[in-house]
Amino acid sequence: MWPIFLLSILAITLGIEKFLFLSAVEQNSKKFKNLFFNAVRQGRMKDALGICEENTCGLGPVCKAGLMKFGSSMDLIKASMEQAAVFEIRALKQRLNLLAFIVNAAPLLGLLGTTTALCLVFHAAQMRSNALNPLSLGDMSSGIWQALVASSAGLSVGIISFAIYSFTAGRVNDMVASFEQTISETVGLLQAVSELDSKEGLLNHES
């Protein structure tokens, strides 16, 4: 029961930690997008770069990678941003494997506890029977229900852990989709600003 109890504490702790982390990243990303896109649209590239450097996680490093390729082709900008996004997505998915392990391990530990306890009960019954002092039905029932408690506890922790994992994984997938959308929007915006700057430069040269 102690390993199952420890797994339950670990699952709840991881769930709270991931909830707070993802909420912070999601909130910062919304503020970041508004400030970054406004700066780029107004041609304030230095300000946009400063905004990226102030946000060291989430969309900050991703958009900075694209901004550093400003003036390049759309494919190069997108590839650079996608490469930076790999590290940020890895941070979002951190410890999800541990939650998945708890989902599978807790029921198995409960089953192991039950089978071990039943082995002890029936071994005691055999020994008492050989000694001509058999276990009473009440004694066996007490041992069996205690054995089944381990399975119930393991299943309960597994269900709770699965709920935490599903909720966390769903939020991570939503944020990954948001990252992909932001990359597409940023690539298009940087390309549009670059073309506009080129046209203005050409007009100034002709004049």
C-alpha positions in Angstrom: 0.0 0.0 0.0 2.9 2.4 0.7 4.1 2.4 -2.9 0.5 3.1 -4.1 0.1 5.9 -1.6 3.4 7.4 -2.8 2.3 7.2 -6.4 -0.9 9.0 -5.6 1.0 11.8 -3.9 3.4 12.0 -6.9 0.5 12.1 -9.4 -1.3 14.9 -7.6 1.9 16.9 -7.2 2.7 16.5 -10.9 -0.8 17.5 -11.8 -0.7 20.7 -9.8 2.8 21.5 -11.1 1.8 21.0 -14.8 -1.4 22.9 -14.3 0.4 26.0 -12.9 3.1 25.8 -15.5 0.8 25.4 -18.5 -1.5 28.2 -17.2 1.5 30.5 -16.9 2.7 29.7 -20.4 -0.7 30.1 -21.9 -1.3 33.5 -20.2 2.1 34.8 -21.2 1.6 33.6 -24.7 -1.6 35.7 -25.2 0.1 38.9 -23.9 3.2 38.1 -25.9 1.4 37.7 -29.2 -0.4 41.0 -29.0 2.8 42.9 -28.2 5.0 41.1 -30.7 2.6 41.3 -33.6 1.9 45.0 -33.0 5.6 45.8 -33.0 6.3 43.8 -36.2 3.3 45.4 -38.0 4.7 48.9 -37.1 8.2 47.9 -38.3 9.7 48.2 -34.8 11.9 45.1 -35.2 14.3 46.0 -32.3 11.3 46.3 -30.0 9.9 43.0 -31.2 13.3 41.4 -30.6 13.3 42.9 -27.0 9.9 41.5 -26.4 11.1 38.0 -27.5 14.1 38.2 -25.2 11.9 39.1 -22.2 9.9 35.9 -22.7 12.4 33.2 -22.3 9.9 30.3 -22.6 6.9 29.6 -24.7 6.5 31.6 -27.9 9.4 34.0 -27.1 12.3 31.8 -28.4 10.2 30.6 -31.3 9.3 34.0 -32.6 12.9 35.2 -32.0 14.2 32.5 -34.2 11.9 33.7 -37.0 12.7 37.3 -36.4 16.4 36.6 -36.7 15.8 35.3 -40.2 13.8 38.4 -41.2 14.3 39.1 -44.9 14.9 35.4 -45.8 12.5 33.1 -47.6 9.3 31.9 -46.0 10.6 28.4 -45.9 13.8 29.3 -44.1 11.9 31.4 -41.5 9.4 28.6 -40.9 12.1 26.0 -40.6 14.0 28.1 -38.1 10.8 28.7 -36.0 9.8 25.0 -36.1 13.3 24.0 -34.9 13.1 26.3 -32.0 9.5 25.1 -31.2 10.8 21.6 -30.8 12.6 22.5 -27.5 9.6 24.5 -26.2 7.2 21.7 -26.9 9.5 19.3 -25.2 9.3 21.5 -22.1 5.5 21.4 -22.3 5.5 17.6 -22.4 8.0 17.2 -19.6 7.0 14.6 -17.0 4.0 13.4 -19.0 5.8 10.1 -19.3 6.0 9.9 -15.5 2.2 10.4 -15.3 1.7 7.7 -17.9 3.9 5.4 -15.9 1.8 6.0 -12.7 -1.4 5.3 -14.7 -0.1 1.8 -15.6 1.9 1.1 -12.4 -0.7 1.8 -9.7 -3.3 -0.9 -10.8 -0.4 -3.4 -11.3 0.9 -2.7 -7.8 -2.6 -3.1 -6.4 -3.0 -6.4 -8.2 0.5 -7.5 -6.9 -0.6 -6.6 -3.3 -3.8 -8.6 -3.7 -2.2 -11.7 -5.0 0.6 -11.5 -2.4 -1.9 -11.1 0.4 -4.0 -14.0 -0.9 -1.0 -16.2 -1.1 -0.3 -15.5 2.5 -3.9 -16.2 3.5 -4.1 -19.5 1.8 -0.6 -20.5 3.0 -1.8 -19.8 6.6 -4.9 -21.8 5.9 -2.9 -24.7 4.7 -0.5 -24.6 7.7 -3.4 -24.3 10.2 -5.2 -27.2 8.4 -2.1 -29.4 8.7 -1.9 -28.5 12.4 -5.5 -29.6 12.8 -6.5 -26.1 13.7 -8.1 -24.7 10.5 -8.8 -21.0 10.0 -12.3 -19.9 10.6 -14.4 -18.4 7.8 -14.2 -15.1 9.6 -10.4 -15.1 9.7 -10.2 -16.0 6.0 -12.7 -13.3 5.1 -10.8 -10.7 7.0 -7.6 -11.6 5.1 -9.3 -11.6 1.8 -11.0 -8.2 2.1 -7.7 -6.7 3.2 -6.1 -8.2 0.1 -8.7 -6.7 -2.1 -8.2 -3.3 -0.6 -4.9 -3.2 -2.4 -6.5 -3.7 -5.8 -9.2 -1.0 -5.0 -6.5 1.4 -4.0 -4.4 0.7 -7.1 -7.4 1.2 -9.4 -8.4 4.4 -7.6 -5.0 5.9 -8.0 -4.8 4.7 -11.6 -8.2 6.4 -12.4 -7.2 9.6 -10.8 -3.8 9.6 -12.5 -5.4 8.9 -15.9 -7.8 11.8 -15.4 -4.8 14.1 -14.6 -2.8 12.8 -17.5 -5.7 13.2 -20.0 -6.4 16.7 -18.9 -2.8 17.7 -19.0 -2.1 16.0 -22.4 -5.2 17.7 -23.8 -3.9 21.2 -22.8 -0.5 20.4 -24.1 -2.0 19.4 -27.5 -4.0 22.6 -27.6 -0.9 24.6 -26.9 1.1 22.8 -29.6 -1.7 23.6 -32.1 -1.5 27.2 -30.9 2.3 27.2 -31.5 1.8 25.9 -35.0 -0.8 28.6 -35.8 1.4 31.3 -34.4 4.3 30.1 -36.5 2.2 30.3 -39.6 0.9 33.8 -38.7 4.4 35.1 -37.9 5.9 33.7 -41.1 3.2 35.4 -43.2 3.5 38.7 -41.2 7.3 38.8 -41.5 7.1 38.1 -45.2 4.5 40.8 -45.7 6.6 43.4 -43.8 9.7 42.4 -45.7 8.0 42.8 -49.0 6.6 46.2 -47.9 10.0 47.4 -46.9 11.4 46.3 -50.2 8.8 48.2 -52.1 9.3 51.3 -50.0 13.1 51.1 -50.5 12.6 50.7 -54.3 10.3 53.7 -54.4 12.7 55.9 -52.4 15.5 54.8 -54.7 13.5 55.7 -57.8 12.6 59.1 -56.3 
